[in-house]
């Protein structure tokens, strides 16, 4: 399988390369993209000389590298990502991009009849209905990389007819032991210290706010065609039970393993066609040594945004995603407080333009308008710090 990897310099990207390296008979890397961390390019090329197409975020950097590697075609900026997908002879695209920038490459991958291994949550949060429509039209294939959705996928492969509810597990993030009041003055540096996973900055903040879990509920709805009422969340300290399903016949089924993203990446790359193990248990109390807690909506109120998005759909996911992106980077840059993130999201969902059946152009418009509105709120909230 020839792979085009989007986001090769990130956490998921580097672990995807590890999986490819360990399975050279089954996978070869033929194209990849990086953002601004271009130092990894020469390292990746030494391991994978078969690469013929590379996209770099910065146009000038792309020109510089094209002189250094004349036998490789270089692309740049967001349009370059789409050209990379079109022009590479990859059979599968691994979308490990972070943020809204991942939406158009997901769409392009499907339109180019390439299998899509998806780690970019925003593609489904923003364009879930659009993505699913295109998958039907182009007879496309999408394989989730999130550990939670990979676990649910495995459980549903065992027996989907007996499943009553999908249950996502959540670590609770860096501040899981703090009260709402204690969150008022936490710093970005504290937020980036995740208890069980090592991830990129944005997703680590999303984990601390629980927006990440909010996104995953929305993803589960679109991936497996379950309504919000059939998707739950349980807090789990160790992140060993990646997610589980409640069975109509009684009991539960889930995937239990060490927190290592290489496992769901490998399962997606093999399109689910490798051996896997799920475990049946009558209750969470049967899982000795693992700790679980009921999910408290008052402590983590952002989860209600998932209900809004899945019930209303349309452009609500676009508004949720863009307002969160702007707020997270503002918090990382010390412009707003931690709890301002969810306030900015809530105001955006309440006040931004809603379109029930958006085209791609509508989504792009609402994304831009939400960015402008969120930035105004950031200035207001920043002045109150």
Secondary structure in CASP SS format (residue, H / E / C, confidence):
PFRMAT SS
TARGET T0000
AUTHOR 0000-0000-0000
METHOD secondary structure of the structure
MODEL  1
X C 1.00
X E 1.00
X E 1.00
X E 1.00
X E 1.00
X E 1.00
X C 1.00
X C 1.00
X C 1.00
X C 1.00
X H 1.00
X H 1.00
X H 1.00
X H 1.00
X H 1.00
X H 1.00
X H 1.00
X H 1.00
X H 1.00
X H 1.00
X H 1.00
X H 1.00
X C 1.00
X C 1.00
X C 1.00
X C 1.00
X C 1.00
X E 1.00
X E 1.00
X E 1.00
X E 1.00
X E 1.00
X E 1.00
X E 1.00
X C 1.00
X C 1.00
X C 1.00
X C 1.00
X C 1.00
X H 1.00
X H 1.00
X H 1.00
X H 1.00
X H 1.00
X H 1.00
X H 1.00
X H 1.00
X C 1.00
X C 1.00
X C 1.00
X C 1.00
X C 1.00
X E 1.00
X E 1.00
X E 1.00
X E 1.00
X C 1.00
X C 1.00
X H 1.00
X H 1.00
X H 1.00
X H 1.00
X H 1.00
X H 1.00
X H 1.00
X H 1.00
X H 1.00
X H 1.00
X C 1.00
X C 1.00
X C 1.00
X C 1.00
X E 1.00
X E 1.00
X E 1.00
X E 1.00
X H 1.00
X H 1.00
X H 1.00
X H 1.00
X H 1.00
X H 1.00
X H 1.00
X H 1.00
X H 1.00
X H 1.00
X H 1.00
X C 1.00
X C 1.00
X C 1.00
X C 1.00
X E 1.00
X E 1.00
X E 1.00
X E 1.00
X C 1.00
X C 1.00
X C 1.00
X C 1.00
X C 1.00
X C 1.00
X H 1.00
X H 1.00
X H 1.00
X H 1.00
X H 1.00
X H 1.00
X H 1.00
X H 1.00
X H 1.00
X H 1.00
X C 1.00
X C 1.00
X C 1.00
X E 1.00
X E 1.00
X E 1.00
X E 1.00
X C 1.00
X C 1.00
X H 1.00
X H 1.00
X H 1.00
X H 1.00
X H 1.00
X H 1.00
X H 1.00
X H 1.00
X H 1.00
X H 1.00
X H 1.00
X H 1.00
X H 1.00
X H 1.00
X H 1.00
X H 1.00
X H 1.00
X C 1.00
X C 1.00
X C 1.00
X C 1.00
X E 1.00
X E 1.00
X E 1.00
X C 1.00
X C 1.00
X H 1.00
X H 1.00
X H 1.00
X H 1.00
X H 1.00
X H 1.00
X H 1.00
X H 1.00
X H 1.00
X H 1.00
X H 1.00
X H 1.00
X C 1.00
X C 1.00
X C 1.00
X C 1.00
X E 1.00
X E 1.00
X E 1.00
X E 1.00
X E 1.00
X E 1.00
X E 1.00
X E 1.00
X C 1.00
X C 1.00
X C 1.00
X C 1.00
X C 1.00
X C 1.00
X C 1.00
X C 1.00
X C 1.00
X C 1.00
X H 1.00
X H 1.00
X H 1.00
X H 1.00
X H 1.00
X C 1.00
X C 1.00
X H 1.00
X H 1.00
X H 1.00
X H 1.00
X C 1.00
X C 1.00
X C 1.00
X C 1.00
X C 1.00
X C 1.00
X C 1.00
X C 1.00
X C 1.00
X H 1.00
X H 1.00
X H 1.00
X H 1.00
X H 1.00
X H 1.00
X H 1.00
X H 1.00
X H 1.00
X C 1.00
X H 1.00
X H 1.00
X H 1.00
X H 1.00
X H 1.00
X H 1.00
X H 1.00
X H 1.00
X H 1.00
X H 1.00
X H 1.00
X H 1.00
X H 1.00
X H 1.00
X C 1.00
X C 1.00
X C 1.00
X H 1.00
X H 1.00
X H 1.00
X E 1.00
X E 1.00
X E 1.00
X E 1.00
X E 1.00
X E 1.00
X C 1.00
X C 1.00
X C 1.00
X C 1.00
X E 1.00
X E 1.00
X E 1.00
X E 1.00
X E 1.00
X E 1.00
X E 1.00
X C 1.00
X C 1.00
X C 1.00
X C 1.00
X E 1.00
X E 1.00
X E 1.00
X E 1.00
X E 1.00
X C 1.00
X C 1.00
X C 1.00
X C 1.00
X H 1.00
X H 1.00
X H 1.00
X H 1.00
X H 1.00
X H 1.00
X H 1.00
X H 1.00
X H 1.00
X C 1.00
X C 1.00
X C 1.00
X C 1.00
X C 1.00
X C 1.00
X C 1.00
X C 1.00
X C 1.00
X E 1.00
X E 1.00
X E 1.00
X C 1.00
X C 1.00
X H 1.00
X H 1.00
X H 1.00
X C 1.00
X C 1.00
X C 1.00
X C 1.00
X C 1.00
X E 1.00
X E 1.00
X C 1.00
X C 1.00
X C 1.00
X C 1.00
X C 1.00
X C 1.00
X C 1.00
X H 1.00
X H 1.00
X H 1.00
X H 1.00
X H 1.00
X H 1.00
X H 1.00
X H 1.00
X H 1.00
X H 1.00
X H 1.00
X H 1.00
X C 1.00
X C 1.00
X C 1.00
X H 1.00
X H 1.00
X H 1.00
X H 1.00
X H 1.00
X H 1.00
X H 1.00
X H 1.00
X H 1.00
X H 1.00
X H 1.00
X H 1.00
X H 1.00
X H 1.00
X H 1.00
X H 1.00
X H 1.00
X C 1.00
X C 1.00
X C 1.00
X C 1.00
X C 1.00
X C 1.00
X C 1.00
X H 1.00
X H 1.00
X H 1.00
X H 1.00
X H 1.00
X H 1.00
X H 1.00
X H 1.00
X H 1.00
X H 1.00
X H 1.00
X H 1.00
X C 1.00
X C 1.00
X C 1.00
X C 1.00
X C 1.00
X C 1.00
X C 1.00
X C 1.00
X H 1.00
X H 1.00
X H 1.00
X H 1.00
X H 1.00
X H 1.00
X H 1.00
X H 1.00
X H 1.00
X H 1.00
X H 1.00
X H 1.00
X H 1.00
X H 1.00
X H 1.00
X H 1.00
X H 1.00
X H 1.00
X H 1.00
X H 1.00
X H 1.00
X H 1.00
X H 1.00
X H 1.00
X C 1.00
X C 1.00
END
